[in-house]
Amino acid sequence: MLRYHAATGAIGVVTLRCFNIAGAVDSVGDADTTRIIPKAIAVAAGQADVLGINGDGKAVREFTHVADVADAMVLGLAAASPGTAATYNIGSGIEVTLLDVVRTVESIAGHKFPVEHLPPKPEPAVLVADSDRIRRDLEWHPGQSSLDQIIRDAWDAAVPHTAG
């Protein structure tokens, strides 16, 4: 409907499809422990008992720092010219396994934590966005989306006494 309205010239539309937003900004992070990074941090911080991972943990995903997503939104708003409609995938393009997430949280926390390997679920082995279009059209670059930066910022927001 928005595309049709944009075709009239009355509005411009930019749709952003975001993939696995994570991290924290200004000590505000994601407390939803149904997601792997907040859950791994909660377990490492002693706020939850165990991190459950489907299968062997070798599923490949990507995570995009919330600050990089905010930058994409600013660029998207600026690009929304009347009469145009565009859709962009927002993803870091940095492939990591779920075991990489565990290892990175352990490294930042300074200790190992309990991980339970659950039966595998039917899910894609690799799920990574193609963000070439927004990189090309809007010159968006996810500069804060390394796994280490995402988890470090999320850890500092969730466990403030370790920040520094």
Order of alpha helices (4+ residues) and beta strands (2+ residues): alpha-beta-beta-alpha-beta-beta-beta-alpha-beta-beta-alpha-beta-alpha-alpha
